[in-house]
Amino acid sequence: MLRITILAVAILLVACALVLTIMMPFEWPMLAGALLLALGCLWERRYHRSPPVQGGHLRRTGERFVDPETKQLMAVWSDPRTGERYYLAEGE
């Protein structure tokens, strides 16, 4: 819900900044900042989503490592259909 709200605000900012930039071209930095915020929200949603648990397409790769931040043992899983890799704490 928070992600959707931030994205909606970012899109509104882009629209307002675009109108302002058309009226006063020297306001382009505001448009650039609004675009960066909107693109950042879209990138985060695309690349930081949780792995699909339905369908059972994920396969264990056999790779494991210790996450330096959480100190948890992580296992690497991949989806052979898309080639996407997911990193899950051992035991999930």
C-alpha positions as CSV (number, residue, x, y, z in Angstrom):
1,M,0.0,0.0,0.0
2,L,2.8,2.4,0.9
3,R,4.6,1.6,-2.4
4,I,1.5,2.4,-4.4
5,T,1.0,5.7,-2.5
6,I,4.6,6.8,-3.1
7,L,4.3,5.8,-6.8
8,A,1.1,7.8,-7.2
9,V,2.7,10.9,-5.5
10,A,5.7,10.5,-7.8
11,I,3.6,10.4,-10.9
12,L,1.7,13.5,-9.7
13,L,5.0,15.2,-9.1
14,V,6.2,14.3,-12.6
15,A,3.0,15.7,-14.2
16,C,3.3,19.0,-12.2
17,A,7.0,19.3,-12.9
18,L,6.4,18.7,-16.6
19,V,3.8,21.5,-16.8
20,L,6.1,23.8,-14.8
21,T,9.1,22.9,-17.1
22,I,7.0,23.7,-20.2
23,M,6.1,27.1,-18.7
24,M,9.5,27.9,-17.3
25,P,12.3,25.8,-18.9
26,F,14.8,26.7,-16.1
27,E,12.8,24.4,-13.7
28,W,14.0,21.3,-15.4
29,P,15.9,20.0,-12.3
30,M,12.5,19.5,-10.5
31,L,11.4,17.4,-13.5
32,A,14.6,15.3,-13.3
33,G,14.1,14.7,-9.6
34,A,10.5,13.7,-10.0
35,L,11.4,11.3,-12.8
36,L,14.2,9.8,-10.7
37,L,11.7,9.2,-7.8
38,A,9.1,7.6,-10.1
39,L,11.7,5.4,-11.9
40,G,13.2,4.4,-8.5
41,C,9.7,3.3,-7.3
42,L,9.2,1.2,-10.5
43,W,12.7,-0.3,-10.3
44,E,12.3,-1.3,-6.7
45,R,9.0,-3.0,-7.5
46,R,10.5,-4.9,-10.4
47,Y,13.8,-6.1,-8.9
48,H,13.1,-6.5,-5.2
49,R,10.0,-8.6,-5.3
50,S,9.5,-11.8,-3.3
51,P,10.0,-15.1,-5.2
52,P,6.9,-16.9,-6.6
53,V,5.9,-19.6,-4.2
54,Q,3.0,-20.9,-6.3
55,G,3.5,-23.3,-9.1
56,G,6.7,-24.9,-7.8
57,H,8.9,-23.8,-10.6
58,L,11.9,-22.9,-8.5
59,R,14.8,-25.2,-8.5
60,R,17.7,-25.3,-5.9
61,T,21.1,-24.5,-7.5
62,G,23.2,-25.9,-4.7
63,E,24.8,-22.6,-4.0
64,R,24.9,-21.3,-0.4
65,F,26.5,-18.4,1.3
66,V,26.3,-16.4,4.5
67,D,24.6,-13.0,4.1
68,P,27.0,-10.4,5.5
69,E,24.2,-8.2,6.9
70,T,22.0,-10.7,8.6
71,K,24.6,-13.5,9.2
72,Q,22.0,-16.0,7.9
73,L,22.8,-19.0,5.7
74,M,21.2,-18.2,2.3
75,A,20.3,-20.7,-0.4
76,V,20.2,-19.8,-4.1
77,W,17.1,-20.8,-6.1
78,S,16.4,-20.2,-9.8
79,D,13.4,-20.3,-12.1
80,P,14.5,-22.3,-15.2
81,R,11.8,-20.7,-17.3
82,T,13.0,-17.2,-16.8
83,G,16.5,-17.6,-15.4
84,E,15.7,-15.4,-12.5
85,R,17.6,-16.1,-9.3
86,Y,16.2,-15.8,-5.7
87,Y,18.1,-15.8,-2.4
88,L,16.2,-17.4,0.4
89,A,17.2,-18.0,4.0
90,E,18.0,-21.6,4.6
91,G,14.8,-23.3,5.9
92,E,12.3,-21.0,4.2
